[in-house]
Amino acid sequence: MAGLWGKRKREQQAQVDAQDADLARRAQQSLVAADERIRTTTQELAFAEAELGEKATRDVREALIAVRTHLAEAFHLHQLNHDEIPDTPEELRTRNARIVQLCEWAEELLDDRTSALADQIARIRRAPEVLAGVRRDAQRLRERIPTARDIVERLAVRYADSALRQVSSNPDEAEQVLGFAEHSADVSERRRAAGRAEEANLALEAATESVRRAENMLDAVEDFEIEALRAESTLADVIADSRGDLVAVRDVPASPEVTAAAVRLEEALASLAPAGSKNDPFAELSRLREANTALDAVVAKARARAERPLPSVQLVRHAVDDADRQIAVARSLIDGHRGWIGADARTRLAEAQRVRADIDQLPPVDDSREEALPLARRASELASEALRLAQRDIDSSRPPRDDGWGGGYGGRRGGMGGGDIMGGLIGGALLGGLLGDMFD
C-alpha cells in the first residue's frame, strides 16, 4: 500500500514539474515575442508619424511607453528566475505566470492601438490614387451642373419659391464646393511633397468630403422633381378625403371640439393655392394632413362618447362623498387604536388616501368624470377594507377578561364579543358624534 501511495505521489509530482516547465517555456517565448513586437511597432510608428503626423499617432506612442515600462518588469522577473539565489517552485511559478500575463497584455494593447491606424496608413499609401479619384469625380459632377440648373428653372414655373428654397441654390453651391475640392486636392499634393504629412492628410479629407457634398446637392435637385410629384398626388388624395370628412362630420354628435376641428380643416382647404397657380405641395400637404388628423381624432372621440355616455355629475359627486366618508371612518378608527393596528390596515388606508388625492389632480372638465368615478369607487373599497382589517386587528389584540357573566370578550354566553363592542362603538359614539354633521 505504501508503495502504491509513493508511486502516485511521484506521478503527481512529475505532472506538476511538466506543467512548470511548460510555463517557463511560455514565459521565455512571450518575452521574446513581446520584445520583438515593440521593435516592429517602433518602426511602424516612425513611418506612421512621417505619413500622418504626431497628432494622429499619439495613442500608439503612449502605448509603446506603457508597454516598455511593464516589459521591464517582466525582464526583471525573468532575471530573478536565473540569478544565483535558489528559488522555490512556487516562486518560479508565480514569476513565470506574471511574465506571461504582462507580455500578453503588451501584445493586446499594441494590437488595439495599431489596428486603429491601419486604415489611415493604407489610405495614405493610396493618396495619389485617392487624389486622382477626387479630380475625376469633380469633373463628372461638373458635367451635371447645367442639367441641374435646367431642372430648377423648369420647377420654378410650377412651384412656389417656398417649395424650391431647399434646392434652388444647389447647382451654384455645388459648383463652388467642387472648386474647393479641386483646390484642396492640389494643396494635399503640395504639402505631401514638402513633407508636411499632417497638413496633406487634412487637405485630402477636405477634398473627398467636398466631392461627397457636391454630389448630394445635385442628387437632391434631381430627386426633388419626383418627390414634388408624389407630394402633389398625395395632396389630391388628402383633399378628397378631407372634403369627405367634412360631409361625414355632420352626422357626428355636436361638440365644441368637433366644430373647432372642422373649422380648422375648412380653413386649411381654403388656403390651398388656386388651380393653375404656383404652389408648395409640401407645406400644403403638411397643413392639410395636420388638420385632417385632428378632425379624425375628435370625431372618433365624439363617437366613442356617444356609445359610452359620461357618468352624471351627481353620480360622480355621490361616489366622491362616499369615498370621503369611508376614509374618515377608517382614519378615525385607526388613529384611535394605533398601537393595535397592523401594516395591512394602514397600507389600505394610505392607498385609499392616495387614490382620493388623484381625483383632486384631475382637470375640471367633463372628460375627467369618466376617470373620477372609478377612482372614487376604488378609494371607497380600499377604505372599507382598511376598516375591516383594523377591526380584525383590534379584536385579535384586545386581551380577554371576565365580564362577570361567565365569559370574557370574544365569548358568546350572555356577554358581548369583540365584534359587538366594535359594532357598538362605531354605531354609537363614532358614527353618531363624528359623522352626524356630515350626514346632516
Secondary structure, 3 states (H helix, E strand, C coil): CHHHHHHHHHHHHHHHHHHHHHHHHHHHHHHHHHHHHHHHHHHHHHHHHHHHCCCCCHHHHHHHHHHHHHHHHHHHHHHHHCCCCCCCHHHHHHHHHHHHHHHHHHHHHHHHHHHHHHHHHHHHHCHHHHHHHHHHHHHHHHCCHHHHHHHHHHHHHHECHHHHCCCCCHHHHHHHHHHHHHHHHHHHHHHHHCCCHHHHHHHHHHHHHHHHHHHHHHHHHHHHHHHHHHHHHHHHHHHHHHHHHHHHHHHCCCCHHHHHHHHHHHHHHHCCCCCCCCECHHHHHHHHHHHHHHHHHHHHHHHHHHHCCCCCHHHHHHHHHHHHHHHHHHHHHHHHCCCCCCHHHHHHHHHHHHHHHHHHHCCCCCCHHHHHHHHHHHHHHHHHHHHHHHHHHHHHHCCCCECCCCCECCCCCCCCCHHHHHHHHHHHHHHHHHCHHHHC
